[in-house]
């Protein structure tokens, strides 16, 4: 039974990986087909190709994390360095794409205009534009979800902490009153002294 579950989970992971790899393949294809179709910003098709390749490399290297045979808990240092360099390049390429794409918003989609230098193929531009915009939308949704989860966590645990603090404060007040009562009882038993 455990073997069947492992096979099902493995097949599921492969299917998810294949579905996720479709978008980078589309980016590579569109960038390659329309490579010379954006004279206003000739780097945009190249951006799509490189971004698609980077996404595929990140996806597949994430699946193939080599581990030392003697310890399954310690990944190789070279692997971490490689992944860090790849992630930094990915981030820098994303920022570069932002500059290229948002700086020409919105180009002319009509190739037959008198000013050919303001033209960019609509498919190339909109795919790259919505790729970047989708990243910002997802980032905003993740931040919103994180804030909601943290707020709920603090509200739930904050009330419990306040209730226990109130109970402790009541106990502390009772203890102080008991100590004051004991001290006042001791004071009444003592003999008053007069100073001449």
Residue pairs with C-beta under 8 A, 6 or more apart in sequence:
13 63
17 59
17 60
17 63
20 59
21 55
21 56
21 59
23 52
23 55
24 51
24 52
24 53
24 55
24 56
24 59
25 52
25 56
26 52
26 127
27 48
27 49
27 51
27 52
27 55
27 127
27 131
28 48
28 49
28 52
28 53
30 45
30 48
30 123
30 124
30 127
31 45
31 46
31 47
31 48
31 49
31 52
31 124
32 45
32 49
34 45
34 121
34 123
34 124
35 45
35 46
35 49
36 42
36 45
37 45
37 120
37 121
37 124
38 44
38 45
38 107
38 119
38 120
38 121
38 124
38 125
39 116
39 117
39 119
39 120
40 104
40 107
40 108
40 117
40 118
40 119
40 120
41 100
41 101
41 103
41 104
41 107
41 120
43 100
44 97
44 100
44 101
44 120
44 124
44 125
44 128
45 124
47 93
47 96
47 97
47 100
47 101
47 128
48 124
48 127
48 128
48 131
50 93
51 93
51 94
51 97
51 131
54 86
54 89
54 90
54 93
57 86
58 86
58 87
58 90
61 82
61 83
61 86
65 75
65 79
66 75
66 76
66 79
67 74
67 75
67 76
68 74
68 75
68 76
94 132
94 135
97 128
97 132
98 132
101 125
101 128
101 129
101 132
102 129
102 132
104 120
105 129
106 125
107 118
107 119
107 120
107 125
108 115
108 118
108 119
108 120
109 119
109 120
109 121
109 122
109 125
110 119
111 119
111 121
113 119
